[in-house]
Amino acid sequence: MSNSAILVIYTGGTIGMKAHPVTGELVPFRFEHVLEEVPELRKFGYRIDTYSFDPVIDSSDIFPDFWVKLALLIGEQYPYYNGFVILHGTDTMSYTASALSFMLENLEKPVILTGSQLPIGLPRTDGKENFISAVEIAAAVDPDGHALVPEVCIFFQDELFRGNRTFKYNAEEFRAFRSPNYPPLAEAGIQIKYNRKFIRYPATWGKQLHVHTKLGTDIAILKIFPGIERKVVETILAIPGLRALILETYGQGNAPTVKWLLDLISAAVSRGIIVVNITQCPAGSVSMESYACGMRLKEIGVLSGYDMTTEAAVTKIMLLTGQYAENKEVRYFLSQPLNGEF
């Protein structure tokens, strides 16, 4: 295998658009011609192959079956490449990065997601810089030939983040993603500076990649807000087949202590619904022991989501409920960090 072989996977999104020469309308270009659009990539001397989904997918239309196809593609091509770059729409990029981080067990090669806020064919595009840096990071190895960043990551606007720690923060600025609870794994300036103490490395190299493809989708999200009505909570908890509920609470994991709310959640836990508490705050962690209202949730069986993002909580629960029929195993692994998600 070449020491500089990268597979670029184009799923869709703004980055793969260019202006039609006649109408000026933004249309997808044929991505096998990517080196014509970004000739700077030739200077690396890497072997860069491309794979384009057909049809391409708007990231707003992504469902778990897409993650399965993407994970299986990486699994099939894993022996032949040093790293993978996934070009993806920004709206659900954090969901896809989080899902892949759990689905690709024993990953030892970079899987770098990136995209852009402006099409790659426009003069002021952020797409070229994001794309070029993502390729360079995907190819980077240490003196022993091991990947410098053997993780699923998002690279955007000069920063590389652990994928399951990110969320889309801004719909208009080039700096679209944030990772407030975990530092960047790398920062791109004149050179790319790798923050190796924050990167997860295998205890031993050479394990076989295992691709998980069973995902459960019988989950829901309930965001607590002042004035939430009993009928709203009752309706959500009465969804047929509901396996797990993500409870988005205030601050460090607090919710109203009104009796009807605690009774409904307690009854749901007793019926076998797994309830996970995450904070609505962009930064910080759930600590249900800090306040009495949080302690009430803990006492009735609500699990802490620690400092997980919503995207990580959703995809982790999907993975676990897809893998395990028994709630005992799901509850146990929810309390364990699988890939640095908390």
Secondary structure, DSSP 8 states (H G I E B T S, - for coil): --TTEEEEEE--SGGGEEE-TTT--EEE--GGGHHHH-GGGGGG--EEEEEE-SS---GGG--HHHHHHHHHHHHHHGGG-SEEEEE--STTHHHHHHHHHHHEET--S-EEEE--SS-TTSTT-SHHHHHHHHHHHHH-B-TTS-BS--SEEEEETTEEEEGGG-EE--SSSS--EE-TTS--SEEESSSEEE-GGGS---SSS----EE-------EEEEE--TT--HHHHHHHHT-TT--EEEEEEBTTTB----HHHHHHHHHHHHTT-EEEEEESSSS----TTSSHHHHHHHHTT-EE-TT--HHHHHHHHHHHHHH-SSHHHHHHHHTS-SSS--
